[in-house]
């Protein structure tokens, strides 16, 4: 299992990538629904805060429960990030 610090770094990295791509899209494509792009960025921050809260959760249980808990966090991180990147990509590519 990864250390909590590594999990937090992964969450932070992916969140900042979504935010950076969102602001780049706002700058490069100002005519492409900026309110929806800002909504995607807001969702990324909310998702990050939720995942960080789950990482910092106390009293998870024994070893197997802890492992499952962190596997679920990683699954949700990947799923949420992929959805947000897909939404952002769709907004940029539609005309």
C-alpha positions as CSV (number, residue, x, y, z in Angstrom):
1,X,0.0,0.0,0.0
2,X,1.2,3.5,-0.8
3,X,1.9,5.9,2.0
4,X,-0.7,8.5,2.8
5,X,1.7,11.2,1.6
6,X,1.9,9.6,-1.9
7,X,-1.8,9.3,-2.1
8,X,-2.2,13.0,-1.3
9,X,0.4,13.9,-3.8
10,X,-1.4,11.9,-6.5
11,X,-4.7,13.6,-5.7
12,X,-3.1,17.0,-5.7
13,X,-1.2,16.4,-9.0
14,X,-4.3,15.3,-10.9
15,X,-6.4,18.1,-9.5
16,X,-3.9,20.7,-10.5
17,X,-3.7,19.2,-14.0
18,X,-7.4,19.5,-14.4
19,X,-7.3,23.1,-13.1
20,X,-4.4,24.0,-15.4
21,X,-6.1,22.5,-18.4
22,X,-9.3,24.3,-17.5
23,X,-7.6,27.7,-17.3
24,X,-5.6,27.0,-20.5
25,X,-8.9,26.2,-22.2
26,X,-10.4,29.5,-20.9
27,X,-7.4,31.4,-22.3
28,X,-7.2,29.7,-25.6
29,X,-11.0,29.2,-26.3
30,X,-12.8,32.1,-24.6
31,X,-15.9,31.5,-26.7
32,X,-16.4,27.9,-25.5
33,X,-18.8,28.1,-22.6
34,X,-16.5,29.5,-19.9
35,X,-19.2,28.9,-17.2
36,X,-19.1,25.2,-17.9
37,X,-15.3,25.1,-17.8
38,X,-15.3,26.9,-14.4
39,X,-17.9,24.4,-13.3
40,X,-15.6,21.5,-14.2
41,X,-12.7,23.2,-12.3
42,X,-15.1,23.6,-9.3
43,X,-16.0,19.9,-9.4
44,X,-12.3,19.0,-9.5
45,X,-11.7,21.0,-6.3
46,X,-14.7,19.5,-4.6
47,X,-13.6,16.0,-5.6
48,X,-10.1,16.6,-4.3
49,X,-11.4,17.9,-1.0
50,X,-13.6,14.8,-0.6
51,X,-10.8,12.5,-1.4
52,X,-8.4,14.2,1.0
53,X,-11.0,13.9,3.8
54,X,-11.3,10.2,3.0
55,X,-7.5,9.8,3.1
56,X,-7.3,11.5,6.5
57,X,-10.2,9.4,7.9
58,X,-9.3,7.7,11.2
59,X,-10.4,4.3,12.5
60,X,-10.8,2.5,9.2
61,X,-10.3,-0.9,10.6
62,X,-7.8,-3.7,10.2
63,X,-5.2,-4.2,7.5
64,X,-7.6,-5.5,4.8
65,X,-10.1,-2.8,5.4
66,X,-7.4,-0.2,5.1
67,X,-6.2,-1.6,1.9
68,X,-9.8,-1.7,0.4
69,X,-10.4,1.8,1.7
70,X,-7.3,3.2,-0.2
71,X,-8.1,1.1,-3.3
72,X,-11.5,2.7,-3.4
73,X,-9.9,6.2,-3.0
74,X,-7.6,5.5,-6.0
75,X,-10.5,4.1,-8.1
76,X,-12.6,7.2,-7.3
77,X,-9.6,9.5,-8.1
78,X,-9.0,7.9,-11.5
79,X,-12.7,7.8,-12.4
80,X,-13.4,11.4,-11.3
81,X,-10.3,12.8,-13.0
82,X,-11.1,10.9,-16.2
83,X,-14.7,12.2,-16.2
84,X,-13.5,15.8,-15.7
85,X,-10.8,15.5,-18.4
86,X,-13.4,14.0,-20.8
87,X,-15.9,16.8,-20.1
88,X,-13.3,19.4,-20.7
89,X,-12.1,17.8,-23.9
90,X,-15.7,17.6,-25.2
91,X,-16.3,21.3,-24.5
92,X,-13.1,22.3,-26.3
93,X,-13.7,20.1,-29.3
94,X,-17.4,20.9,-30.0
95,X,-18.1,23.8,-32.2
